């Protein structure tokens, strides 16, 4: 928001399309602007500061989430994947989230620690849980948790691990059927 012009959607910022956030960002920014103005025809520097700070925070959270996909990858099968895994600059905000994830299993109860300053309730809490567990970035020994010996972690984690095992079994079955599928290539 500069003077009397407010950038909304892609005009306010763009983050590569790994995460489909465009429509949600537009809706969130419009909602935030509407709440700031509250039916008024005037605005002030504080209104602009709140809007700009919220949008910046949202973009930073999306950036962190996307970078997390790259820096935690196990892929090193091409120069591209090797480069993004080892040479991507990790922002301090993502470093803090990764340190916290090692100490505390990301869960819905912890979503406020992962996303601050979000717009209109926009949150990556489930996404964070999925990407961190999917990349094996867990704060405890998986086998120990699977057996129910979760130590300081409660039974919800064991339930989550059982659910993850079920999903993994389904995915493994799908993966086993891939060779039977017709090719998309000529």
Backbone bond lengths (Angstrom), bond angles and torsions (degrees), N, CA, C in turn:
res aa  C-N    CA-C-N  psi(-1)  N-CA   C-N-CA  omega(-1)  CA-C   N-CA-C  phi
1 X - - - 1.443 - - 1.517 106.70 -
2 X 1.328 116.50 113.84 1.454 123.00 178.89 1.520 107.70 -126.28
3 X 1.311 116.26 122.37 1.466 122.72 -176.10 1.522 109.13 51.80
4 X 1.333 118.49 -118.31 1.471 119.16 -177.90 1.529 112.36 -104.81
5 X 1.329 117.40 19.05 1.470 121.60 179.72 1.527 110.06 -115.09
6 X 1.327 114.79 128.62 1.461 120.67 178.87 1.526 108.35 -117.80
7 X 1.318 115.64 120.66 1.464 120.81 176.90 1.528 108.26 -82.09
8 X 1.331 115.42 131.41 1.465 121.87 -179.44 1.530 107.81 -125.98
9 X 1.326 116.49 142.47 1.467 120.61 176.20 1.513 112.51 69.10
10 X 1.329 116.09 -139.24 1.461 120.78 -175.90 1.523 112.71 -61.71
11 X 1.329 117.74 -23.25 1.459 118.78 178.11 1.528 111.28 -73.23
12 X 1.335 117.75 -16.56 1.466 120.28 179.32 1.524 111.91 -93.75
13 X 1.316 116.92 -15.59 1.455 120.11 179.16 1.512 110.24 163.37
14 X 1.317 116.22 155.50 1.457 120.49 179.19 1.517 108.79 -138.69
15 X 1.317 114.41 134.36 1.461 120.77 175.73 1.506 106.14 -123.45
16 X 1.314 116.81 138.20 1.462 121.36 -172.36 1.525 112.16 -47.34
17 X 1.317 117.11 154.79 1.473 121.01 -164.67 1.527 116.48 -81.98
18 X 1.325 118.98 23.00 1.458 118.71 175.09 1.531 109.64 -62.52
19 X 1.299 115.91 -34.50 1.460 121.43 -179.16 1.530 107.66 -114.34
20 X 1.318 117.02 124.15 1.466 121.22 -178.76 1.519 110.02 -82.69
21 X 1.308 115.69 90.93 1.459 120.52 -174.30 1.522 113.24 -115.64
22 X 1.327 118.17 -4.15 1.462 122.00 -170.82 1.520 114.51 -54.82
23 X 1.320 117.86 -52.79 1.471 120.48 -176.69 1.523 110.31 -65.56
24 X 1.326 117.11 -41.58 1.472 120.47 179.83 1.520 111.02 -64.16
25 X 1.325 117.12 -38.80 1.466 119.83 178.86 1.523 110.08 -64.52
26 X 1.328 117.56 -45.24 1.475 120.74 178.61 1.524 109.65 -58.42
27 X 1.320 117.02 -50.35 1.466 120.96 -178.52 1.525 110.50 -61.01
28 X 1.327 117.29 -43.47 1.459 120.99 -179.52 1.517 112.80 -64.70
29 X 1.333 116.43 -41.81 1.465 119.56 179.85 1.522 111.64 -67.95
30 X 1.324 117.80 -40.27 1.467 120.98 177.30 1.523 109.79 -63.66
31 X 1.335 116.16 -44.32 1.464 120.24 179.11 1.526 110.91 -61.65
32 X 1.330 116.78 -45.00 1.457 120.74 179.75 1.525 110.98 -62.01
33 X 1.313 117.35 -45.73 1.464 120.84 178.92 1.524 110.93 -60.76
34 X 1.319 116.54 -42.41 1.465 120.95 178.59 1.525 110.60 -62.13
35 X 1.319 117.01 -43.03 1.469 119.89 179.36 1.521 111.34 -66.98
36 X 1.327 117.60 -37.05 1.467 120.22 179.55 1.520 110.46 -65.77
37 X 1.315 117.20 -46.12 1.465 120.59 -177.37 1.527 112.18 -75.75
38 X 1.309 118.86 -28.54 1.465 123.73 176.38 1.525 112.42 44.60
39 X 1.311 116.50 46.67 1.461 120.89 177.23 1.520 114.78 76.48
40 X 1.324 117.56 6.26 1.466 120.73 179.32 1.522 110.25 -84.26
41 X 1.301 116.66 158.48 1.461 122.38 174.81 1.519 111.47 -101.44
42 X 1.323 116.59 1.61 1.460 119.71 -180.00 1.522 109.69 -122.47
43 X 1.305 116.19 167.35 1.457 122.34 178.84 1.513 107.45 -153.34
44 X 1.328 115.78 167.08 1.461 119.32 -179.36 1.524 110.13 -139.87
45 X 1.317 115.90 -179.13 1.464 121.23 -177.44 1.523 111.36 -61.99
46 X 1.310 117.94 -34.42 1.469 120.75 179.02 1.532 110.42 -65.90
47 X 1.333 117.62 -39.29 1.457 120.90 177.27 1.524 110.39 -60.37
48 X 1.333 115.80 -46.07 1.464 120.26 178.92 1.524 110.78 -61.97
49 X 1.327 116.64 -42.69 1.463 120.86 -178.03 1.529 111.28 -63.18
50 X 1.332 117.34 -42.24 1.466 120.68 179.55 1.522 109.77 -64.00
51 X 1.321 117.43 -46.05 1.454 121.26 -179.76 1.528 110.60 -61.66
52 X 1.328 116.53 -51.56 1.461 120.49 -176.83 1.530 111.71 -63.17
53 X 1.305 116.98 -40.06 1.461 120.74 178.70 1.530 110.96 -64.79
54 X 1.318 117.40 -42.21 1.465 121.02 179.34 1.519 111.62 -64.76
55 X 1.323 117.16 -43.42 1.461 120.48 -179.70 1.533 110.04 -66.85
56 X 1.320 117.43 -40.95 1.465 121.04 177.69 1.512 110.95 -61.31
57 X 1.320 116.52 -44.16 1.462 120.79 178.99 1.524 111.19 -62.67
58 X 1.323 117.03 -43.02 1.456 120.77 178.29 1.522 110.73 -60.50
59 X 1.313 117.60 -47.14 1.463 121.29 -179.78 1.529 111.04 -63.02
60 X 1.326 116.74 -38.30 1.463 119.99 177.84 1.526 110.73 -63.99
61 X 1.331 117.27 -40.27 1.465 120.58 178.52 1.522 111.42 -65.33
62 X 1.317 117.04 -41.68 1.464 120.34 177.80 1.527 109.53 -64.10
63 X 1.320 116.79 -44.41 1.471 121.36 177.77 1.528 110.74 -56.98
64 X 1.333 117.28 -46.79 1.461 120.86 179.77 1.521 111.09 -59.96
65 X 1.314 116.30 -43.17 1.456 120.94 -178.35 1.525 110.86 -63.09
66 X 1.318 116.10 -41.67 1.462 119.90 179.67 1.524 111.85 -69.40
67 X 1.311 117.05 -44.69 1.459 120.30 179.91 1.523 110.07 -60.92
68 X 1.325 116.51 -35.13 1.458 121.23 178.92 1.529 110.92 -56.41
69 X 1.336 117.32 -38.67 1.465 121.15 178.24 1.534 111.31 -58.78
70 X 1.306 115.94 -37.64 1.464 120.54 -174.79 1.526 112.74 -83.14
71 X 1.319 117.51 -44.97 1.462 118.90 -173.49 1.521 112.71 -76.14
72 X 1.321 118.40 -18.65 1.462 120.43 178.06 1.525 112.76 -98.33
73 X 1.320 117.52 3.47 1.461 120.18 -177.25 1.530 111.85 -65.01
74 X 1.307 115.05 150.98 1.459 120.75 173.51 1.522 111.12 -93.75
75 X 1.317 116.14 -6.29 1.463 120.03 -177.01 1.527 111.33 -74.71
76 X 1.319 114.16 135.38 1.463 121.94 173.31 1.522 108.71 -146.00
77 X 1.339 116.45 25.82 1.459 121.73 -171.23 1.524 114.51 -84.27
78 X 1.313 117.23 1.68 1.458 120.07 177.09 1.524 108.25 -150.97
79 X 1.322 117.39 162.85 1.466 119.09 176.79 1.537 111.74 -57.93
80 X 1.337 116.58 -34.70 1.468 119.89 179.60 1.526 110.63 -59.38
81 X 1.350 116.70 -54.19 1.461 120.11 -176.25 1.516 111.34 -66.78
82 X 1.308 117.66 -36.45 1.462 120.32 176.96 1.527 109.88 -62.54
83 X 1.317 115.85 -43.97 1.462 120.42 -178.83 1.526 111.81 -64.89
84 X 1.336 117.62 -47.19 1.469 118.10 -177.58 1.523 111.70 -68.91
85 X 1.319 116.92 -31.10 1.464 119.09 179.97 1.522 111.82 -70.65
86 X 1.337 116.98 -41.57 1.457 119.93 -172.39 1.522 115.26 -103.61
87 X 1.326 118.00 -17.42 1.460 119.06 -174.75 1.524 114.59 -116.33
88 X 1.324 117.52 1.85 1.460 119.74 177.18 1.521 109.23 -72.78
89 X 1.312 116.16 131.70 1.461 120.71 176.68 1.526 107.83 -74.33
90 X 1.313 116.12 125.70 1.460 121.02 -179.56 1.519 108.08 -96.88
91 X 1.342 117.28 117.02 1.469 119.64 179.48 1.533 110.97 -62.83
92 X 1.312 116.40 152.56 1.458 121.30 179.41 1.529 111.32 -56.88
93 X 1.333 117.04 -37.41 1.461 119.79 -179.67 1.532 111.46 -63.16
94 X 1.327 118.21 -37.60 1.459 120.80 176.96 1.524 110.32 -71.87
95 X 1.314 117.17 -39.46 1.461 120.38 176.96 1.521 110.32 -56.38
96 X 1.326 117.11 -44.37 1.465 121.05 178.49 1.527 110.96 -62.15
97 X 1.324 117.19 -41.31 1.467 119.80 179.36 1.521 111.21 -65.29
98 X 1.328 117.19 -39.87 1.457 120.40 -179.72 1.530 111.20 -69.38
99 X 1.314 117.16 -38.71 1.465 120.34 176.02 1.527 109.51 -62.43
100 X 1.322 116.63 -44.17 1.453 120.55 179.52 1.526 111.20 -64.22
101 X 1.331 117.47 -38.04 1.463 120.83 -179.59 1.527 111.13 -64.75
102 X 1.314 117.29 -32.40 1.465 120.07 177.01 1.527 111.35 -69.38
103 X 1.320 116.45 -29.30 1.464 120.39 -177.71 1.520 112.71 -91.05
104 X 1.332 117.65 -22.99 1.460 120.20 -172.22 1.522 109.02 -149.52
105 X 1.309 116.66 122.66 1.463 120.61 -179.58 1.519 109.98 -56.55
106 X 1.338 118.71 123.91 1.465 119.17 177.90 1.522 110.01 -63.31
107 X 1.313 116.11 133.19 1.463 120.93 -179.04 1.516 108.86 -152.21
108 X 1.321 116.28 168.55 1.462 120.96 -179.42 1.524 111.26 -54.87
109 X 1.313 117.46 -36.83 1.461 120.41 -178.76 1.525 111.79 -65.75
110 X 1.332 116.75 -19.27 1.464 121.02 -177.45 1.522 112.70 -104.42
111 X 1.339 117.97 9.26 1.454 119.14 -171.65 1.518 112.71 -59.35
112 X 1.320 117.77 -30.53 1.467 119.35 179.76 1.523 111.64 -63.97
113 X 1.326 118.22 -22.37 1.455 120.96 179.22 1.521 111.57 -80.05
114 X 1.330 116.79 -22.38 1.455 120.42 -176.94 1.521 112.54 -93.31
115 X 1.310 117.63 -34.24 1.455 120.89 -177.34 1.513 109.70 -128.23
116 X 1.301 115.66 111.90 1.455 120.16 176.36 1.520 108.25 -115.73
117 X 1.297 117.11 147.57 1.450 121.34 177.22 1.512 113.87 68.92
118 X 1.322 118.31 27.22 1.453 120.02 -178.22 1.517 111.02 -76.29
119 X 1.313 115.56 160.23 1.454 121.87 -179.81 1.517 110.81 -94.19
120 X 1.295 117.32 134.22 1.463 123.75 169.87 1.527 112.93 47.78
121 X 1.307 116.50 40.49 1.451 120.21 178.23 1.513 114.37 74.23
122 X 1.331 118.06 9.80 1.461 121.87 179.40 1.521 107.87 -66.09
123 X 1.308 117.43 124.52 1.446 119.77 -175.24 1.516 110.76 -145.41
124 X 1.316 116.01 147.71 1.450 121.76 175.56 1.516 110.80 -103.72
125 X 1.323 118.91 21.13 1.455 119.46 -172.54 1.523 111.73 -55.54
126 X 1.308 119.51 -49.96 1.460 120.94 178.46 1.520 110.70 -67.51
127 X 1.318 116.44 -37.02 1.454 119.67 177.78 1.518 111.85 -62.66
128 X 1.326 116.65 -42.27 1.465 119.86 177.95 1.525 110.03 -60.79
129 X 1.311 115.89 -45.99 1.464 120.17 179.46 1.523 109.62 -57.32
130 X 1.319 116.50 -46.44 1.462 120.63 -176.94 1.524 112.65 -66.75
131 X 1.311 117.84 -45.26 1.465 119.08 -176.62 1.528 111.07 -69.46
132 X 1.329 117.15 -40.80 1.462 119.31 -178.70 1.527 111.54 -67.78
133 X 1.315 117.42 -42.97 1.463 118.74 178.61 1.526 110.62 -71.54
134 X 1.335 117.03 -39.20 1.461 120.76 179.34 1.521 112.58 -62.67
135 X 1.296 117.14 -32.86 1.465 121.17 179.05 1.531 111.85 -89.00
136 X 1.341 115.87 3.66 1.461 119.50 178.40 1.508 113.93 74.25
137 X 1.303 116.73 21.26 1.465 120.88 -178.20 1.526 107.81 -93.26
138 X 1.330 115.31 76.68 1.452 121.64 -173.28 1.523 110.61 -112.82
139 X 1.330 116.57 151.78 1.465 119.43 -178.32 1.519 114.09 -87.61
140 X 1.312 117.91 3.01 1.452 119.80 -176.85 1.513 109.56 -145.79
141 X 1.298 116.69 167.99 1.454 122.24 179.39 1.523 109.68 -72.90
142 X 1.313 117.23 122.91 1.465 122.26 -174.81 1.529 111.38 -59.81
143 X 1.322 117.96 -46.70 1.462 120.57 -176.87 1.526 110.64 -63.48
144 X 1.301 116.47 -40.30 1.464 120.33 177.70 1.525 110.12 -62.14
145 X 1.332 117.09 -42.65 1.459 120.79 179.50 1.525 110.52 -67.14
146 X 1.336 116.99 -38.75 1.455 120.42 -179.21 1.529 110.97 -62.40
147 X 1.302 116.79 -34.78 1.453 121.38 179.94 1.528 112.51 -80.52
148 X 1.321 116.57 -2.73 1.454 119.82 178.15 1.507 114.10 90.74
149 X 1.329 116.97 3.53 1.465 120.77 179.10 1.523 109.13 -93.13
150 X 1.312 115.64 68.52 1.459 119.47 -171.71 1.518 113.20 -89.69
151 X 1.305 117.84 1.28 1.457 119.47 177.89 1.516 111.16 61.39
152 X 1.321 116.16 -119.84 1.463 119.84 -175.98 1.524 112.71 -75.65
153 X 1.340 117.31 -8.35 1.451 120.14 -179.21 1.521 109.91 -85.39
154 X 1.323 116.72 144.17 1.462 119.74 -176.91 1.524 112.52 -83.80
155 X 1.310 116.58 178.91 1.461 122.26 -175.07 1.522 113.10 -66.54
156 X 1.315 118.37 -19.48 1.468 119.27 177.41 1.515 110.72 -59.68
157 X 1.323 117.28 -33.23 1.459 120.01 179.95 1.523 109.88 -66.42
158 X 1.321 116.82 -43.47 1.456 119.75 177.61 1.521 109.67 -59.56
159 X 1.332 117.15 -43.18 1.464 120.68 176.81 1.508 111.34 -60.90
160 X 1.322 116.72 -41.88 1.464 120.43 178.13 1.523 110.85 -63.71
161 X 1.322 117.06 -38.88 1.456 120.06 179.69 1.529 110.10 -67.67
162 X 1.352 117.57 -37.80 1.465 120.18 176.83 1.519 110.47 -64.18
163 X 1.315 116.47 -41.92 1.464 120.16 176.83 1.519 110.06 -62.32
164 X 1.326 116.66 -42.86 1.463 120.74 178.19 1.527 110.44 -61.20
165 X 1.333 117.39 -40.60 1.465 120.36 177.77 1.518 110.95 -61.52
166 X 1.340 117.03 -41.26 1.465 120.87 178.74 1.521 110.75 -62.61
167 X 1.340 116.57 -45.80 1.456 120.30 178.24 1.524 110.32 -62.00
168 X 1.341 116.28 -42.62 1.454 120.26 -179.83 1.531 110.53 -60.37
169 X 1.320 116.85 -42.40 1.469 120.51 178.64 1.523 111.03 -61.42
170 X 1.347 116.07 -42.17 1.462 119.72 178.18 1.525 110.51 -63.43
171 X 1.312 116.59 -44.77 1.464 120.78 179.99 1.525 111.12 -64.69
172 X 1.331 116.60 -38.77 1.464 119.86 178.77 1.523 110.03 -63.24
173 X 1.336 116.90 -40.37 1.460 120.50 176.71 1.519 111.69 -62.14
174 X 1.336 116.32 -42.06 1.463 120.19 177.47 1.516 110.51 -65.01
175 X 1.324 116.77 -42.41 1.464 120.87 -179.60 1.536 110.52 -62.17
176 X 1.324 116.58 -37.85 1.464 120.59 179.60 1.524 111.90 -66.47
177 X 1.323 117.67 -26.06 1.461 121.66 -179.69 1.529 112.92 -86.80
178 X 1.317 118.55 -10.20 1.468 121.80 -177.35 1.524 112.48 -56.77
179 X 1.336 120.22 -44.69 1.476 119.15 -178.88 1.526 112.96 -60.93
180 X 1.315 118.10 -22.45 1.464 122.14 -179.88 1.540 112.94 -79.38
181 X 1.344 115.20 -15.26 1.455 119.99 -176.56 1.528 110.94 -78.23
182 X 1.348 116.55 148.41 1.463 118.35 176.28 1.527 111.11 -67.92
183 X 1.299 115.49 149.04 1.466 121.04 -178.28 1.529 109.68 -76.47
184 X 1.325 115.35 149.99 1.469 121.55 173.83 1.526 111.04 -91.55
185 X 1.306 115.55 -4.16 1.443 120.15 -177.54 1.526 110.11 -101.14
186 X 1.335 116.71 145.84 1.481 120.03 -178.91 1.515 112.17 -67.52
